Amino acid sequence: MESSLPQQKDRARPRRQLIIFFLIYGVIVAGLLGYLAVFPDHITHETALETTGSATATKPGRYEAVIANWNRYRGKEARAEAR
């Protein structure tokens, strides 16, 4: 009789670990489903940039302003050398 007791403990450990694993997995899945049920806008929510178009259509990019400033600076320099 005493020899069967350690065997039952050895069998119980993997079963207990498996139950704990499924409980943790179930809590994670239930949390994600609950989050998606409470906040459904986060799934299909488009950003303001996607709905209004690209930013370059309304305002020049920063690099374009840098190029314009550089051309203006070089133009002043060229005019100063020509004098």
N, C-alpha and C positions, 0 to 999 in steps of 0.2 A: 503494500500500500504506500509506503513512504517513497518508493521510487517513482510513482506516477505523479507525485506532486511537483517535482522540478520540471517534468515534461509539460505540464499544464502551464506553468509560469513561462516557459520558453515559447509556447504557442501564443500566449496572451500578449506578449510584448509586440510582435509584428502586427497582430490584429489591432491592438490599441494605437500603434503608430499609423496604421492605415485609416482608422476612424478619425484620428486627429487631423491627418492630411486632408481627408474629404470635408471635414468640418471647416477647416481654414479655407479651402478652395471654395466651398459653398458660401462662406461669408464674403469672400472677395467677389464672386459672381453676383450675389444678391446685392452687394453694395454698388457695383457698377450698374446693374439694372435699375436700382433705385435712383441712382444719380441721373441716369438717362431719362427716367420717368419724371423726375422733378425738374430737370433742366433740359428740355428737348431742343431749345434754341441752339445749344452748343454743337449739335450735330450738323445742322444745315445752315448755321449762321454764316453769312458771307461778310467779309470785312468791308469797311467803307471804301477802301481802295478798289475792291473788285466791283462794287456796285456803281461807283461814279466814274470809273475808267482809270487810266494810269495818271500818275502825277505829272508826267512830262507833257501831257496834252494841255494842261492848264498853266503850268509854271515851268520855266526852263530849269534844267538840272543845274546843280552846283558847278559841274565841270564846264558847262557852257558859259556861266558867268565868269569863271576863272579865265577861260580863253578870251572872252571879250575884254576883260581887264588887262590881260597880257598884251593883246593887240593894241589897245589904247596906249599902254605904257611904251610899247615899241614904236608906235607912231609918233609920240611926243619926242622920243629919243632921236628918231630919224629926222624929224623937222628941226631939232636943235642942232644936229650935226650939219644939216644943209645950210644953215645960216652962216 
